[in-house]
Amino acid sequence: MIIGLIEHDRGILNDLSLQMLTLGRRLAAQLNLPLQAVLIGADAQPLAERLPAYGVAVVHLAQHERLDDYAPEAWAQSMVELMGSLEPQVVLAAGSERGNEVMAHVASRVNLPLAANCTEAQPGEPFLVTRLRWGGSLLEEARLSGSVKLLTLAPHTFAAETTASTGELTINTFTPSLSNKDFRVRVLERVETAEGKISLAAAKVVVGGGRGVGSAEGFRTLEELAELLGGAVGCSRAVTSLGWRPHADQIGQTGTRIAPDLYIACGVSGAIQHMVGAKGAKRLLAINTDPEAPIVAKADYAIIGDLHAVLPALSAEIKRKRS
Ligand SMILES: Cc1cc2nc3c(=O)[nH]c(=O)nc-3n(C[C@H](O)[C@H](O)[C@H](O)COP(=O)(O)OP(=O)(O)OC[C@H]3O[C@@H](n4cnc5c(N)ncnc54)[C@H](O)[C@@H]3O)c2cc1C
């Protein structure tokens, strides 16, 4: 059996888990094994109904009075208990921050290796994986050992593909035995983003700013363009280090990985650590005063010029066309 952890935040599904099910289905077909899913927390139950469309007919639902919010060790312990009773051959999760965190705890509790951020998996003897290393700047081919293969799938490697569904769904509820030590790490407080704000990870258009923006106030022109295009504003680490924007806006290796249709990078040089987070963008427009900036060579389109002149002109032209 293959089991896949379906990640959610208080009942809101993380779509990266649906991408993981695409890999799960492929492995299940190759190994001739059933693919089943795991949901943790009672508020996740409604999500089960979405899973038959992605090839899952059996869902295991961990219910416990303290599983009302994310707690990585409690999630891991729930997975470990389930693994003990189901004896799966492969356990999968999305290569998200939470997916990697939970699976790292699982791996340590069952004393097995974890292959995180895989882009390919080829079952057999040996079980081969390709995975992202060094923030995505190199691909590593590795042999995964262990009686149970533990993997996470790098975000946006596969599309979330639906399948011809029988519509049948079985939900097996279980209560993991959890103790205080499983809740050493738990959510204490939530700081919500402004209502209606499009999340950086999900935005179809991202307008990103780097040190070239010059100041926190300089981001107003980026916000205006993002609003006109129905997008979100992001930034480089130079900007968060300078305190111009919060860390939640940072794109890159140590920030958010974006996958928009269009990324407009303004005054960003294109350092590898930034580009790791932007490589899911389908199109890249760079606005930079320096024609030799690395990002210009990587861009689909480039405007060589001062962003303080280019951005207001772009916004004005969009408004003129729409009026
Ligand atoms: C371990 C590690 C992790 C890191 N993680 C991240 C990460 O997650 N995300 C990230 O972004 N970085 C990360 N970095 C930092 C990264 O290496 C770069 O230092 C950073 O991305 C540079 O930011 P920048 O492009 O805004 O600034 P700079 O490199 O200073 O580039 C500024 C650019 O603006 C242009 N410019 C200046 N004025 C204008 C103007 N008026 N109009 C148009 N263009 C103008 C310049 O030509 C230049 O190309 C990390 C570094 C390390 C070591």
The ligand as an ORCA input file, in Angstrom:
! r2SCAN-3c Opt
* xyz 0 1
  C      21.832     31.115      2.468
  C      21.252     32.265      1.691
  C      19.891     32.279      1.453
  C      19.325     33.335      0.717
  N      17.973     33.317      0.467
  C      17.461     34.297     -0.310
  C      16.072     34.285     -0.641
  O      15.289     33.439     -0.215
  N      15.614     35.276     -1.446
  C      16.415     36.263     -1.967
  O      15.919     37.128     -2.695
  N      17.731     36.283     -1.650
  C      18.257     35.353     -0.827
  N      19.572     35.430     -0.493
  C      20.337     36.660     -0.847
  C      20.806     36.687     -2.283
  O      22.071     36.051     -2.371
  C      20.986     38.153     -2.771
  O      21.843     38.824     -1.905
  C      19.666     38.923     -2.848
  O      18.693     38.185     -3.561
  C      19.932     40.255     -3.562
  O      18.772     41.030     -3.526
  P      18.472     42.108     -4.659
  O      18.485     41.457     -6.007
  O      17.263     42.833     -4.239
  O      19.685     43.129     -4.471
  P      20.951     43.425     -5.358
  O      21.712     42.179     -5.657
  O      21.658     44.538     -4.693
  O      20.347     43.931     -6.752
  C      19.682     45.150     -6.939
  C      19.376     45.285     -8.419
  O      18.604     46.439     -8.633
  C      19.021     47.069     -9.821
  N      18.627     48.481     -9.705
  C      19.133     49.434     -8.869
  N      18.434     50.571     -8.990
  C      17.454     50.329     -9.909
  C      16.404     51.128    -10.458
  N      16.198     52.401    -10.048
  N      15.595     50.571    -11.398
  C      15.790     49.302    -11.814
  N      16.764     48.505    -11.330
  C      17.584     49.014    -10.382
  C      20.528     46.842     -9.864
  O      21.026     46.949    -11.188
  C      20.624     45.420     -9.320
  O      20.569     44.477    -10.384
  C      20.154     34.394      0.237
  C      21.527     34.350      0.472
  C      22.067     33.307      1.201
  C      23.562     33.285      1.433
*
